[in-house]
Amino acid sequence: MKKYYIISMLILFFSLSIDAQNKKEPLIYNPDLDVSIQLDSAIAKAMVENKNVLIQIGGNWCSWCLKFHKFVIEDEELSGLIDSNYVYILMNIDRKHKQHEMMGRLRFPNRFGFPVFVILNNEGEYLHTQNSALLEKGKSYDRKKVKNFLMNWTVKALSPESYK
């Protein structure tokens, strides 16, 4: 009887662990994309749409990267703020090959860890690097800080016309 109990418990344990594996966060970074092509496409789209480019740099290996993406996508206001003002891309960084050339092009934002955010204007000119740790609150992100960050780097916020 004890033998059957142990076997039943093992079966239950393995079925629960398989189910837990199936509930992992979805993969949001595409490691097959050429980051140079991805960035050039985003800049071209930003120029057409008169938006800035918001680059979230990280990888599927980074729990905070996945957490931030989910945080802003599930918040209707933040998601709308991004959609209205930015061409938002998720730039995959392989932990083994840190894409030194691309990081140089973006002024080595990886010095802050991941995720890290870089804002470019619609001509591809560097505007800002944001350390994501400054947007955190406990085990998540601070909505007010994220909103302020996003609002402070829009085309409108950077236009001298906004301050006349």
ZISUL-V60456 format. One line per field, one symbol per residue. phi: phi as a letter, one per 40 degrees, with the letter a starting at -180 (. if undefined). Layout:
BEGIN
phi->???
END
This chain:
BEGIN
phi->.cccccccccccccccccccccccdccbcccccccccdcccccccccccfbcbbbbbiaccbccccccdcdccccdccccccdcbbccbbccbcccbcfdccccccgfccccgbcbbbbbccbgccbabbccccbcagcabcdcccccdcccbcdccccdccbc
END
